[in-house]
Amino acid sequence: GGRGGRGGRGGRGAGKRKREDGSLMKSAPVKAEWPADRPDFLKFVLYKENVDTTSACGDLSKFLRLRPHSLGYAGMKDKRGVTAQFCTVHRGEAAGLAAWNDRWHDPAVGGCGVETPASGNGEA
């Protein structure tokens, strides 16, 4: 028998670090600042063969260590075809996309360039 379905160990505050005065320290993730002189969006071409757009962008976002919604594309392309599609990445670097090409061959990325912000869903 448990206590109302609460799992874990130790209850409230377990595992939290304390300062010398006994107060709890909050450990918030440190977020790196994006340089002001860099554009927020990078446009690139996604070349793929026998891969659907969602899978290709999901694999690419994992490789770049970004959330999947950081990649934008306009519509789906045929899984069973050889296609090229414009995509954007929010605060991504061309060097990361080039590293993807060094490691994987399908899908491939290329044609990186600066892009203005996408205005809504379904626009790359």
ZIZIRA-V510889 format. One record per backbone hydrogen bond with DSSP energy under -0.5 kcal/mol. CO is the residue of the C=O (numbers start at 1). NH is the residue of the N-H. E is the energy in kcal/mol with one decimal. If there is no record, write none. Layout:
BEGIN
CO,NH,E  CO,NH,E
END
This chain:
BEGIN
2,4,-0.6  3,6,-0.9  5,7,-0.6  11,14,-1.4  13,16,-1.6  17,25,-2.5  19,22,-1.7  23,19,-3.2  25,27,-0.5  26,28,-0.9  29,31,-0.6  30,32,-0.5  35,38,-1.3  40,91,-4.1  41,115,-1.7  42,89,-2.0  43,113,-2.4  44,87,-2.9  45,47,-0.7  45,110,-1.8  46,48,-0.5  46,85,-1.8  47,107,-0.7  47,108,-2.9  48,83,-2.6  52,56,-2.3  53,57,-2.7  54,58,-2.2  55,59,-2.6  56,60,-2.2  57,61,-2.5  58,62,-1.9  59,63,-2.1  60,64,-2.3  61,65,-0.6  61,66,-2.9  62,65,-0.7  67,70,-2.3  68,71,-1.5  70,90,-2.4  72,88,-2.3  73,75,-0.9  78,81,-1.0  81,50,-1.3  81,83,-0.7  83,48,-2.8  85,46,-3.2  86,74,-0.7  87,44,-2.7  88,72,-3.0  89,42,-2.0  89,91,-0.6  89,92,-0.8  93,96,-0.6  93,97,-1.4  94,98,-2.3  95,99,-2.0  96,100,-1.4  97,101,-1.5  98,102,-1.5  99,103,-1.3  100,104,-3.3  108,47,-3.1  110,45,-3.6  113,43,-3.5  115,41,-0.6  120,123,-1.1
END
